[in-house]
């Protein structure tokens, strides 16, 4: 694709990168076939190719975001299915991220949109605030039906729906500590505790710690780490996302330069995609570029790490598992078959889901910001999952687990919870009472 950026525009590192990405695109249109919003809406502007044209025009002419451009960029899930499909290797992720940052700086959103996005940015990345917000939202239960009948409350209803689905137990205090390996130590890893996941499903990190320590891996919960920055990053809040990244980098570099780390293990694949990209995000930061590179280089999804760990003899459970491959794992990190191989290895009957490349509609905060599209994608995903008649649904991302679990009527667990159970861990709470 031909571009016409001026020499002055190309002095900016992000603009230079955007130009490089735009020049890679040959506008072949292969991406349209795998784009969830194009599949749903059939609008060229709601396809990666269409958005690329809109972004090119906005950046090249140094224009502020317009309502039309913002509408179509906002509808993008950042599922990155287009990157898997693209024969030219267009890095759509970095391009749309830059577009979102440009929109955030140049476009004044309607007041309701600004208020909602500010609320999300101030609450969701913080465990204590998020937990409080869920409890407060639960007070809206008596008014739930009324809210649904009021025009323009779709986003509020989506938030309340999510809150009412959650059953919050006691808040586990996550403190800096090192959890000793059982038997001879084979490795030492840091585990991202994260922000939303410990509140929504604390059993995921608990299962991870049990499985790793049972297999001789010391697990470190590093002081100061928290939200990876993805939630605000995808809303274009670039400065805030980089602040979260620097905080995590400081925590992990202290461990790497202290007792050492063999890996940084991530159980939320959306976070993993972001942390693996820290090196790119901070490439122009002279104080953090090398530190970010070091952190990104040892970051692994939990299933990637377990590929090199000889698991103890499995129980051979035999349940039929529908594996939902989270977009951030299969497209963002290009980890596709490994989780399924691990589940098969420990005795599960694993089934592929039809249209497995299509997003479930969770996509971070997408299910709040774009509830109508999100629900259509969720219903499509659940219908495809039911076709394989599973006993259990497994996924590697908390957002997908919550999204699909809302309506599936089938126990929906993290892959690591099943691997832990099958190799000596306790019965997963999400499966209900043991049969």
N, C-alpha and C positions, 0 to 999 in steps of 0.2 A: 504494500500500500504506500503510495506517495504521500509525503508529509511536507509541510511548509512552515516549520518553526523558524523563528528568527534566531540569529546568533546570540542575542541577549537572552532569549527564552532558554536556550540550551546551556546557559551558565548554571541553571538550577539542576541539581543531580536528579531529582524526581522527574523533571521534564525530559531530561536526556534519556532516562530509562523508559519513559512513556513513548518517546519517539522511536526508540529501538524496538519496542514491542509492537507498535503500530506498523512499522515497516516489515515486520515478520508476517503479518496477516496478509493472506492472498485472497481474502473474502470468498472462499470456496463454498461456505455454507454447511459444511459437514456438522458443525457445532449445533445447528438448529434442531437436528434430529434427537439430540440427547439433552436439550435444555428444558427443564421442567416447566418454566413459565411459557415458553413457546409452545410446548406440547399442550398446555392447558388453554392458552389464549389465542394461538395462531397469529400473533402480531409480530412482524419482523422486528419492531423496536423493542420487543420483549424477548429477543434472542441475543446471544453474545455478539453476533455480527452486527445487528442493529445498534446495540449499545456501544459497540466500538466506534461506529460512525458518529453517534451522538457525542461520545467522549472526545473523539478526535476534533470535532468542530468546536467544542467548548474549550479545550485546552489550546488548540492551535490559534484560535482567535482571542485567547485570554479573556473569555467571556465568563461572567458570573453564571452559576447554575440558574436554569429557568424551571418553571413548574413542569414543563413537558419532559425535560431531561431528568429532573429529579424523580419524577414519577416512575420512569422506566429503570433508572439506576436503583431506586429503592426496591423495586420488584425483584431485583437479582438476589438469589439466595446465597451466592458465593459457594455453591455446591461444587464448582470446579469440574463438573462432568465434561464441560467443553474442552478443558485442558487435556483430559484423557483422550477425547475424540480427535482433537486438532492434529492434522498431519504436519503442520508447519512449526509446531512447538511454541505457539503464542502464549506468553505468560499473562493470561487474562487476570489472574489473581492480583498481580502487582498493578496492573492498569486500572482495574475497577477500584482497588484500594486508594490509589492516587486520586481518582475521580471523586470518591466519597470525601476525601480530605479537602479537595478543592471546593466541593459543594458546601461542606461545613463552614469554610472560611468566607464564601462569597454569597450564599443564599440564605435569606431570612425565611424560615419556615413559619407556617401558621402557628398561632400561640398554643393551640392544643398539642400539636406535634412537638413543639419545643419543650413544653412542660413534660410530656411523656418521656421524651428522650433524656431530659435532664434527670428525671426520677430514676430511670433505668441506670444511667451512668453513676448516680450517687448511691444507689441501693444494691443492685445485683452483684457488683464485684466485692462486696463486703459481707462476710458471713453473718455477723451479728445483726446488721441492718436488714439483710435479706430475710433472715429468720423472723425478725420482728414484723416485717412487711407481710409475710405469709400469714402470721397470726392475726394481724389487723384486717387483712383481706378476707379472712374467714368470717369476720363479723358481718360481712355483706351477704351472707347466706340467705337471710330472710328476704332480702331485696333482689335476689338473683333473677327471678322471673320478671320483675318489673324492669330491671336494667335491660334485659333482652328486648323489651318492647319499645325502648326509647331509641329513636334514630340517632346514629352517630356515636353510639357507645360500644361499637364492636371491639375496639382495643381494650377498653376497660373490662368488658365481659370476658375477653380472652384471658386477661390477667387473673380475674376472679375465678374463672374455670380452672386454671392451672393451680391456683392456691387451694381451692376446695378439694382437689384430687390428692393433696399431700397429707400424709399422716406423720406429723412431726413427733419424734421421740426426744429424749434428753439430748441437749447439745453436747457433743463430745469436744472437750477442750483440746485443741491441737497445739501442742507445745514443742519447742525445739527438743528433740531427743533422738537417741540412736537405739534402734530395736535390734537386739543381738540375734545373730544367726544361731539356729540349732545345729549342734555338732561343729565340725571344722568349717571355718568361714571360706566360702568360695569367692565372694565379691562383696563390695560395699556400694550401695546405690542410694541416690536421693529420690524420694517419691514426692511429686507435686501433690499437695493436699488440696489446693484449688480454692474456689469460692462457693459456687452454687452446689457442686456435687456433694460436699460433706453435709449440707443441709438437706438436700433432696434424697440422697441415697448414701448414708454413711457406710453402709455394708460393703460398698465397692472398695474403698480404701482398706477397710478392715480385712476383707478377703485377700487383697493384694499383699498386705503385710503378713498375714498367716502363711500364704503360699510361698512367698519369697523366703521368710525366715525358716520355714520347714525344709526348704531346699538349700540351706546353707548361705543365704544372702542376708547381710546386714542391711537394714533399711534406716535411712536417715530422714527425719522431718526437720528441715532446715529453718532456723530462726529468720523471720523476715519475709519468707516467700508467701505468695498468695495468688490472687488473680493473675492470669497470664497476660491480660490486656486485650484479649480477643473481643470481649463484649463491647468495649468502647471503640476499638479499632474498626469494627465493621459499621460503626455509626459515623466514621470519619473523624473521630476525636483523636487525632494523631498524637498530640503532645501527651495526653493522658495515657494512651496506650504505651508510649515509650517510657513513661515514668514507671508503670507497672513492670515493664520489661527490665529496666535498670535495677529495680528493687530485687527481682528474682535473680538476676545475674549476680548482684552483690552477695546474696545468700549462698548461691551455689559455688561461686568462685572461692568464697571463704572455705567451703568444704573441700574443694578441689586442691587448694593450696595448703590445706591443713592435713587432715588424715587421708585425703584423696577420695575420688569417686570413680567407679568404673562405668557408671551410666547415670543419667537422669531419666527416671521412669515415669511415664505419663499414662493415666488411665482414662482420661477424657480426650478423645482423638481430636476434637476441635482445638483444645489447648496444645496438643502435640504439634499440629500443623503450624500454629502461631509460634511456638517456641523454637521449632526447627528453622523458622524464618527470622529469628532474632538477628542473625548475622547479616541478613539483607537489610532489615529495618534500621539497624544501627551502623551501617557501613560508613556513614559520613561523620560519625561521632568519634573524634580522636581518642576520647577517654574510654570508650566502651566497645569500639569495633573489634578489637582482638579478644576481649573478654566474651563478647557475644558470639564470636566465631567458635571459641572453645566450648561454650555452653551448647550451642546448636549441634556441634559435632558429636557430642556424646548423648544427645537426647534420643530416646527410643519409646515407641509405643510399648505397652506392657507385653503384647504378643510378640513383638520383635525381640524383646529381651528374653522372653521365655523360649524362643527358638533354640537358644544355646544352653538351656538348662535341662539336664536330664530329669524329667519328672518321675516321681515315685510311681510304682505300679498303680494303675487306675482301677476303679471299682467296676468298670464296665456297666454303666447305668442303663444304656440302651434307649433312653428317651429320644423322641424325634425333635430335633431343634431346627427351627427356621432361622438362618443366620442373616440378619439385616446388616449389610455392609454400610457403615456410616460414610457419608460423602467425604468428610474430612480425612477419613482413613484410606478409602479406596482411590479417591481422586486427589486429595490434598497431599497424602503421603505415599501413595502408590502401594499400599499394603492391602492386598486383596485375598489371596488364598491362605495365607499363614494362619489367621484365626480359625478358619474352617479345619485346616489340617490338625491344629492343636485339639480342637473339640473332638474330631474323629479319633485322634490318638488316645484320648482318655475314655472313649467308649460311647460317644453320642452318635446317633444317626442324624447327620447334618444334611439339610435340604437347602438348595438355592432358591431364592425368592424370585418369581417372574418380575421383569423390569427392575432388576436389582440395582441398576445404575441410576435410577430416578430417585430424587430426594424425597424424604418423608415429610418435609415441610417445617421441621423444627428450626434448623439453621440459626442457632444462637438465640437472638431476640426476634427473629422473623415471625414466629408464631404469635407474638404480641403486636408487632408493628404492621404485619400484613395478615391478619387473622383469616380473611376469606380464602385467599390463595393457599395459606398454610393448611387449612382444614380440608380443602379439596385434595391436596397432595397426601395428607394423612389418610383420608378415607380410601384413596387409590392404593396407597401402600398397604393398609390393613387388608383390603380386599385381595390383594396379591399374596399376602402372607397366608391368609386363610386357605388359599388354593392348595397349599402343600400340607395342610392338616397337621400342624405341629402341636406337640405337648408344651413346648417352651419356645419363646423367642429370645434370641441373643443378639446383642449389639455391643459396640465398643465406645459408645458416646452417650453421656447422660441425657443430652437433649433429645436424642432419638428414643431412648428408653422411656422417658416421660411422655413424649409425643405419641408414640405408638401404643404405649400402655393405657392411655386415656380411653381408647375405644376398642382395643383388640379383644378384650375378654380372655386373654391368654397370658400367663405369667411372662413378664418381660424382664430379663436380667442382663447384667453385664457379662461378657464372655468370661471375665476373671472369676466371677462368682461361681460359674459352673465348673471352671477348671479347679478352683479351690475345693469345691465339694467332691469332685470326682477323684481328687488325689489326697483325701484324708481330712478335709475341712468339714465343718458342720453343715447341716441341712440349710439351704438358703432361705432366709426369712420370706423373700418375695414369692416362694412357692407355697406359702401357707403351711398348714400343719402337715407333718409327714403322713403318708398314706399307710 
